[in-house]
Amino acid sequence: MPEESLLTPKIRAAIGRTSEPVTVVVTAKAVARALETYGMPPRTFAPGDPVPGIVTVALEEDARSVESPEVLPRSLLISNEMWFERPLRLGETLTVQQRIADISERLGGRFGYSIYIRTETEYRDADGKLVARTGNTMMQYDTEGAANEEADE
């Protein structure tokens, strides 16, 4: 485990970094991919129909990710959140942009020293209005120096 924080000014400067905006279309293929990812049965939607919000998972794959600092050797997704201002609709065009919202650290515990990087992605319609926002927190960790599992019991 490090003797001091690994959150240098250079790493902290990544907070607020954004990706280039990308235009995506809510397609039937993206909806099918999202439903499959979440183990849901296939469904058919007509153009303009509201679609399940989980389609953001498939749309994010087509967007540019913001470059996150790589501080520790392993990573794990620890949270995935979604907020909606209104339903996404089949066939609509959205602008997607991602940003690094926060970077923090935790000392000790089962995973040892860890860094948490939270990214948020916004989905805006053709008028620039916010349609949806997602948040993901990735934990970077190094198990060297982690708490012994037997000591946790």
Phi and psi in degrees as GROMACS dihedral restraints (atoms count N, CA, C in turn):
[ dihedral_restraints ]
;  ai    aj    ak    al  type     phi  dphi    fc
    3     4     5     6     1   -62.8    20    10
    4     5     6     7     1   149.3    20    10
    6     7     8     9     1   -78.8    20    10
    7     8     9    10     1   -21.2    20    10
    9    10    11    12     1  -143.7    20    10
   10    11    12    13     1   169.8    20    10
   12    13    14    15     1   -58.4    20    10
   13    14    15    16     1   140.0    20    10
   15    16    17    18     1   -94.1    20    10
   16    17    18    19     1    -0.6    20    10
   18    19    20    21     1   -81.7    20    10
   19    20    21    22     1    82.9    20    10
   21    22    23    24     1   -74.5    20    10
   22    23    24    25     1   164.5    20    10
   24    25    26    27     1   -55.9    20    10
   25    26    27    28     1   -34.7    20    10
   27    28    29    30     1   -64.0    20    10
   28    29    30    31     1   -42.7    20    10
   30    31    32    33     1   -69.0    20    10
   31    32    33    34     1   -43.6    20    10
   33    34    35    36     1   -61.5    20    10
   34    35    36    37     1   -30.2    20    10
   36    37    38    39     1   -65.1    20    10
   37    38    39    40     1   -15.9    20    10
   39    40    41    42     1   -72.2    20    10
   40    41    42    43     1   -20.3    20    10
   42    43    44    45     1   -62.3    20    10
   43    44    45    46     1   127.7    20    10
   45    46    47    48     1    96.9    20    10
   46    47    48    49     1   -12.2    20    10
   48    49    50    51     1   -61.4    20    10
   49    50    51    52     1   137.4    20    10
   51    52    53    54     1  -122.1    20    10
   52    53    54    55     1   154.9    20    10
   54    55    56    57     1   -84.2    20    10
   55    56    57    58     1   167.5    20    10
   57    58    59    60     1   -70.3    20    10
   58    59    60    61     1   141.1    20    10
   60    61    62    63     1   -66.1    20    10
   61    62    63    64     1   143.7    20    10
   63    64    65    66     1  -129.9    20    10
   64    65    66    67     1   142.0    20    10
   66    67    68    69     1   -93.7    20    10
   67    68    69    70     1   130.7    20    10
   69    70    71    72     1  -129.3    20    10
   70    71    72    73     1   158.2    20    10
   72    73    74    75     1  -117.9    20    10
   73    74    75    76     1   135.3    20    10
   75    76    77    78     1   -76.1    20    10
   76    77    78    79     1    97.0    20    10
   78    79    80    81     1  -100.7    20    10
   79    80    81    82     1   162.8    20    10
   81    82    83    84     1   -61.8    20    10
   82    83    84    85     1   -35.4    20    10
   84    85    86    87     1   -64.1    20    10
   85    86    87    88     1   -42.1    20    10
   87    88    89    90     1   -64.6    20    10
   88    89    90    91     1   -41.2    20    10
   90    91    92    93     1   -63.3    20    10
   91    92    93    94     1   -45.9    20    10
   93    94    95    96     1   -61.3    20    10
   94    95    96    97     1   -41.2    20    10
   96    97    98    99     1   -63.8    20    10
   97    98    99   100     1   -41.3    20    10
   99   100   101   102     1   -67.1    20    10
  100   101   102   103     1   -43.5    20    10
  102   103   104   105     1   -61.0    20    10
  103   104   105   106     1   -42.4    20    10
  105   106   107   108     1   -64.3    20    10
  106   107   108   109     1   -42.2    20    10
  108   109   110   111     1   -57.3    20    10
  109   110   111   112     1   -39.4    20    10
  111   112   113   114     1   -93.8    20    10
  112   113   114   115     1     8.8    20    10
  114   115   116   117     1    69.9    20    10
  115   116   117   118     1    27.6    20    10
  117   118   119   120     1   -96.0    20    10
  118   119   120   121     1   152.0    20    10
  120   121   122   123     1   -67.7    20    10
  121   122   123   124     1   149.8    20    10
  123   124   125   126     1   -61.1    20    10
  124   125   126   127     1   147.0    20    10
  126   127   128   129     1  -139.9    20    10
  127   128   129   130     1   155.5    20    10
  129   130   131   132     1  -109.4    20    10
  130   131   132   133     1   135.4    20    10
  132   133   134   135     1  -126.1    20    10
  133   134   135   136     1   145.5    20    10
  135   136   137   138     1   -91.5    20    10
  136   137   138   139     1   155.2    20    10
  138   139   140   141     1   -52.2    20    10
  139   140   141   142     1   133.4    20    10
  141   142   143   144     1    90.3    20    10
  142   143   144   145     1   -14.1    20    10
  144   145   146   147     1   -67.6    20    10
  145   146   147   148     1   145.4    20    10
  147   148   149   150     1   -65.5    20    10
  148   149   150   151     1   142.3    20    10
  150   151   152   153     1  -119.6    20    10
  151   152   153   154     1   159.8    20    10
  153   154   155   156     1   -58.3    20    10
  154   155   156   157     1   139.6    20    10
  156   157   158   159     1   -60.2    20    10
  157   158   159   160     1   -22.3    20    10
  159   160   161   162     1   -64.4    20    10
  160   161   162   163     1    -7.1    20    10
  162   163   164   165     1   -62.1    20    10
  163   164   165   166     1   -19.6    20    10
  165   166   167   168     1   -57.9    20    10
  166   167   168   169     1   -30.2    20    10
  168   169   170   171     1   -60.1    20    10
  169   170   171   172     1   -43.9    20    10
  171   172   173   174     1   -73.9    20    10
  172   173   174   175     1   -36.5    20    10
  174   175   176   177     1   -68.2    20    10
  175   176   177   178     1   -34.8    20    10
  177   178   179   180     1   -61.2    20    10
  178   179   180   181     1   -30.7    20    10
  180   181   182   183     1   -63.5    20    10
  181   182   183   184     1   -28.3    20    10
  183   184   185   186     1   -87.9    20    10
  184   185   186   187     1   -11.4    20    10
  186   187   188   189     1   -89.3    20    10
  187   188   189   190     1   161.6    20    10
  189   190   191   192     1   -81.8    20    10
  190   191   192   193     1   132.7    20    10
  192   193   194   195     1   -86.0    20    10
  193   194   195   196     1   145.3    20    10
  195   196   197   198     1   -74.2    20    10
  196   197   198   199     1   142.0    20    10
  198   199   200   201     1   -74.6    20    10
  199   200   201   202     1   119.7    20    10
  201   202   203   204     1   -98.5    20    10
  202   203   204   205     1   146.7    20    10
  204   205   206   207     1   -63.9    20    10
  205   206   207   208     1   141.9    20    10
  207   208   209   210     1  -108.3    20    10
  208   209   210   211     1   105.3    20    10
  210   211   212   213     1  -101.5    20    10
  211   212   213   214     1   -41.8    20    10
  213   214   215   216     1  -121.9    20    10
  214   215   216   217     1   160.1    20    10
  216   217   218   219     1   -73.5    20    10
  217   218   219   220     1   -24.6    20    10
  219   220   221   222     1  -118.4    20    10
  220   221   222   223     1   154.9    20    10
  222   223   224   225     1  -142.9    20    10
  223   224   225   226     1   157.8    20    10
  225   226   227   228     1  -151.9    20    10
  226   227   228   229     1   131.7    20    10
  228   229   230   231     1   -73.3    20    10
  229   230   231   232     1   122.9    20    10
  231   232   233   234     1  -112.5    20    10
  232   233   234   235     1   -14.7    20    10
  234   235   236   237     1  -155.0    20    10
  235   236   237   238     1   147.5    20    10
  237   238   239   240     1  -143.2    20    10
  238   239   240   241     1   111.1    20    10
  240   241   242   243     1  -122.0    20    10
  241   242   243   244     1   153.8    20    10
  243   244   245   246     1  -139.1    20    10
  244   245   246   247     1   138.2    20    10
  246   247   248   249     1  -130.5    20    10
  247   248   249   250     1   142.0    20    10
  249   250   251   252     1  -129.8    20    10
  250   251   252   253     1   133.6    20    10
  252   253   254   255     1   -87.2    20    10
  253   254   255   256     1   -30.8    20    10
  255   256   257   258     1  -161.4    20    10
  256   257   258   259     1   165.5    20    10
  258   259   260   261     1   -66.2    20    10
  259   260   261   262     1   147.6    20    10
  261   262   263   264     1   -78.1    20    10
  262   263   264   265     1   149.7    20    10
  264   265   266   267     1  -123.2    20    10
  265   266   267   268     1   140.6    20    10
  267   268   269   270     1   -59.1    20    10
  268   269   270   271     1   128.6    20    10
  270   271   272   273     1    94.2    20    10
  271   272   273   274     1   -11.1    20    10
  273   274   275   276     1   -77.3    20    10
  274   275   276   277     1   153.0    20    10
  276   277   278   279     1  -101.0    20    10
  277   278   279   280     1   132.4    20    10
  279   280   281   282     1  -126.5    20    10
  280   281   282   283     1   151.8    20    10
  282   283   284   285     1  -102.3    20    10
  283   284   285   286     1   129.2    20    10
  285   286   287   288     1  -116.5    20    10
  286   287   288   289     1   133.0    20    10
  288   289   290   291     1  -143.4    20    10
  289   290   291   292     1   138.1    20    10
  291   292   293   294     1  -113.7    20    10
  292   293   294   295     1   148.7    20    10
  294   295   296   297     1  -142.7    20    10
  295   296   297   298     1   154.8    20    10
  297   298   299   300     1   -83.7    20    10
  298   299   300   301     1   115.4    20    10
  300   301   302   303     1   -88.5    20    10
  301   302   303   304     1   -32.6    20    10
  303   304   305   306     1  -164.7    20    10
  304   305   306   307     1   153.1    20    10
  306   307   308   309     1  -137.5    20    10
  307   308   309   310     1   127.8    20    10
  309   310   311   312     1  -140.1    20    10
  310   311   312   313     1   176.9    20    10
  312   313   314   315     1  -136.9    20    10
  313   314   315   316     1   161.5    20    10
  315   316   317   318     1  -139.3    20    10
  316   317   318   319     1   133.3    20    10
  318   319   320   321     1   -99.5    20    10
  319   320   321   322     1   132.3    20    10
  321   322   323   324     1    80.2    20    10
  322   323   324   325     1  -169.5    20    10
  324   325   326   327     1    93.4    20    10
  325   326   327   328     1  -176.5    20    10
  327   328   329   330     1   -59.4    20    10
  328   329   330   331     1   -33.1    20    10
  330   331   332   333     1   -98.3    20    10
  331   332   333   334     1     6.0    20    10
  333   334   335   336     1    73.0    20    10
  334   335   336   337     1  -154.0    20    10
  336   337   338   339     1   -66.9    20    10
  337   338   339   340     1   135.2    20    10
  339   340   341   342     1  -142.0    20    10
  340   341   342   343     1   152.5    20    10
  342   343   344   345     1  -115.6    20    10
  343   344   345   346     1   134.8    20    10
  345   346   347   348     1  -111.4    20    10
  346   347   348   349     1   124.2    20    10
  348   349   350   351     1  -118.1    20    10
  349   350   351   352     1   116.7    20    10
  351   352   353   354     1  -102.6    20    10
  352   353   354   355     1   124.0    20    10
  354   355   356   357     1  -114.2    20    10
  355   356   357   358     1   146.6    20    10
  357   358   359   360     1  -124.7    20    10
  358   359   360   361     1   141.6    20    10
  360   361   362   363     1  -122.4    20    10
  361   362   363   364     1   131.1    20    10
  363   364   365   366     1  -108.2    20    10
  364   365   366   367     1   143.2    20    10
  366   367   368   369     1  -119.7    20    10
  367   368   369   370     1   117.8    20    10
  369   370   371   372     1  -119.8    20    10
  370   371   372   373     1   145.8    20    10
  372   373   374   375     1   -82.1    20    10
  373   374   375   376     1  -177.2    20    10
  375   376   377   378     1   -61.6    20    10
  376   377   378   379     1   -24.1    20    10
  378   379   380   381     1   -89.1    20    10
  379   380   381   382     1     0.5    20    10
  381   382   383   384     1    84.5    20    10
  382   383   384   385     1     4.9    20    10
  384   385   386   387     1   -79.4    20    10
  385   386   387   388     1   140.3    20    10
  387   388   389   390     1   -66.9    20    10
  388   389   390   391     1   126.0    20    10
  390   391   392   393     1  -102.7    20    10
  391   392   393   394     1   -45.5    20    10
  393   394   395   396     1  -153.3    20    10
  394   395   396   397     1   161.3    20    10
  396   397   398   399     1  -144.2    20    10
  397   398   399   400     1   138.6    20    10
  399   400   401   402     1  -121.0    20    10
  400   401   402   403     1   154.2    20    10
  402   403   404   405     1  -133.0    20    10
  403   404   405   406     1   133.8    20    10
  405   406   407   408     1  -128.5    20    10
  406   407   408   409     1   137.4    20    10
  408   409   410   411     1  -118.8    20    10
  409   410   411   412     1   121.6    20    10
  411   412   413   414     1  -103.7    20    10
  412   413   414   415     1   136.4    20    10
  414   415   416   417     1  -104.4    20    10
  415   416   417   418     1   125.2    20    10
  417   418   419   420     1  -100.7    20    10
  418   419   420   421     1   137.8    20    10
  420   421   422   423     1  -150.3    20    10
  421   422   423   424     1   164.5    20    10
  423   424   425   426     1  -137.3    20    10
  424   425   426   427     1   117.5    20    10
  426   427   428   429     1   -71.9    20    10
  427   428   429   430     1    -8.8    20    10
  429   430   431   432     1   -63.1    20    10
  430   431   432   433     1   124.3    20    10
  432   433   434   435     1    86.6    20    10
  433   434   435   436     1     4.9    20    10
  435   436   437   438     1   -69.6    20    10
  436   437   438   439     1   157.5    20    10
  438   439   440   441     1   -63.4    20    10
  439   440   441   442     1   142.1    20    10
  441   442   443   444     1   -68.5    20    10
  442   443   444   445     1   131.6    20    10
  444   445   446   447     1   -57.7    20    10
  445   446   447   448     1   -36.0    20    10
  447   448   449   450     1   -65.6    20    10
  448   449   450   451     1   -31.8    20    10
  450   451   452   453     1   -71.5    20    10
  451   452   453   454     1   -23.0    20    10
  453   454   455   456     1   -77.8    20    10
  454   455   456   457     1   -17.1    20    10
